[in-house]
Amino acid sequence: MIRIHGTAKSRAFRCLWAAGESGLPFEHLDHPASRSPEFLRLNPSGKIPAMEDGELILFESLAINLHIARKAGAPLWPAGDDASRALQWTLWAATEAEPHVLSWGSNSYARPPEERDAAAAAKAVANLMPRLDVLEGALAGRAHLLGDAFTIADCNLAGVLYATWKHGFDLSAHPRTKAWLTRCLSRPAAEAARALRE
């Protein structure tokens, strides 16, 4: 059985969502990061999430999600060239979107007000906007990133962009993106993971 370690108020949220979408049996061990020897066996960095699946141990939330999707198969794991496109969007989420989402979130709502940097938040918005332009274009004429069907590509990218949707980022210039996020984050498995997080 898949065992997901980490509080839902972390990147473990994405893994819980993916596991829910997969239909595979899984167990959630709700705990914070740890430097204990037992946890360092799962993730030498001492960070969450971490996953156990039999003898396989993985860390990094998006890698965990790719494993879950591949194990589940279609429709979560797409076939043919779309499997490569799912990898592309997953890496894009991590490198192009997430750094700016994190900076914006830290400096607009996550940190105490006296620790927020308005200039850093504005810079993050300016950096994220052209990335959202790319996403807006990719969603033209389709319900999801790879076509009509929801796949792990949607789960991974929407999981990264969750904070923008939840915490008032101005998505008015990107209506397709906003509608896609709402579709993704309103799925039953997403709502179940969000209930744990929120």
N, C-alpha and C positions, 0 to 999 in steps of 0.2 A: 504493500500500500504506500502511496505517496504521503509523506509527512512534511508539512510546511511549517517551518519555525519562524516566528516573528509576530509582533503586534501588527494588527491591521492598520494602525496609524503610522505606517511606514511603507516602503516599497513592497512589503509583503502583500499589501492590498492587491497589487497587480497579479500576484501568484494565486491568491485566493479566488480572484475573478476568473483567471484562466482555468484553474482547477474546476470551478463551478461550471464553466462552459464545456469542459471536456467530457463530463459524464462519468469520469473515472472516480473510484472511491479514494478519498483523501482524508487526512487528519490534520487539524490545525493546532499547533502548539503555540499558544498565545503568550509570548514572553518578549522582553526587550533584548537588545544586544547584550553580549556577555563575554567576559574575558576568562571564563572558567575553562579549565582544561577540557571538559566534556564538550563545550560549545566550540572551542578552538579546533577541535577535531573536525567539526562541520565546516567552519569558516575560519581560516587562520587569521583573518583580519578582525575577527570578533564582531562582525556586523551582521545585521539581518537584512533580508531573509536568507535562509538556507533551506535546502531540501534534501530529504532522503527518499530514495526509491529503490528498495532492496539494497544492493551493494553500492549503488550509485549515490554519490554525494555531490551536490552542486551548490554554488553560491552565485550571486548576480541575478537579480530578479528577471531580467529579460531572457537570459540563458535558461533559467528555470522554466519560463513560459514556453520557450521554443521546444524544450524537452517534453513538457506536458502535451503540447499540441501535436508533436510528432508521434507521441505514444497514442494519443487519442485518434489520430487520423482525420479523414475528411468528416465534416466540412471545416473543422477548426484548422487542420493542417492542409493547405491547398496542394494540388497536384501539379506536376510538370514545372513549367517556367514560373508559375505563380508561387511555388515554394521559394524560388530565388528572390522573387519580388517581396515576399514576406520577410526574408532576411534583410533585404535592402531597407524596407521601411522600419524594421526594428533597429537597425544600426543608425538610420537617420534620426529616429526618435532619441536615441542615446546621445548622438554627437551634435545634431543640429538644433534640436528643440529643448532637451532637458536642461542643459546648463542655463539657458535664459529663463526658463520657467522657474527654476530653483532660485535664481537671483531675484527675479520679480517677486516671488512668493515670500522670500526671506525679508525683503525690504518693503513689502506692502501690507502684510498681515501676520506673518509667522513670528517674527521677533517682537519683543516689547517695543512700544512706540519710540522710546528714547534710544533704541539701538538701530532703528531703521535709517537707511540712507536713501533719501528721495532721488538723488542723482543716479544712484546705482539702479533703482527701480525703473527710472525713466530710460536709462541705457538698455536695460533688459527688454523693455517694451520695444524700443527702437530696433534691437537686434532680433527679436522674435517676429516682428511684423513681416519681413521678407520671407521668413520660413513659412509663416502662415499663408502667404501669397502662393508659395509652391504647393502647399496642401490644398488650398482652395482650387487651384487649377487641376490638381490630380483628381478631385472629387467631381469635376464637371461631368454631368451625364451618368453618374453612378451613385449607388446608395452607400457603397463601402469602398475601401481602398483598391480592392482587386476586382470589383464588379458588384454583382447583386448580393453575394453571400458574405456574411460576417466571417472573418478568419482571425488567426492570431495576429496578423498585421494590424488589424483594427484594435484588438485588445491591447497590444503593446503600445501603440501610439496614443490611443485614447487614454490609457493608463498614465502615460507621461503627461498628457495635457489635462488631466483631470482637474488639477488646481485652477487652471484658467477658467474652466467651466463652472467650478464650484464657488470660486472666490471673487467673482466680479471682474475678471479681465474683460476689456471691451472688445468683443468679437463682432461688433456691428459691421465692420468692413469685410468680414469673412462669413457671410450667412450660410454657405454650404458647410463650412467647417463647424459652425455652431450647431446646425441641424444634425450633422453626422455625429458630433459628440453627444447630443441629446439622445439620438437613436442608440448609440453604443452604450451609454451609461444608464439607459433606462431598461436594458435587457434584464431578465430575471436574475441571472448570475451576477451581473454588475450590481444590481440593487441589493443582493444578499451580501456582497463584499462591502458595499458602501455602508450598509447598516452596521457592520462591525467597525468600520472606520469612523463613521460620523457620529 
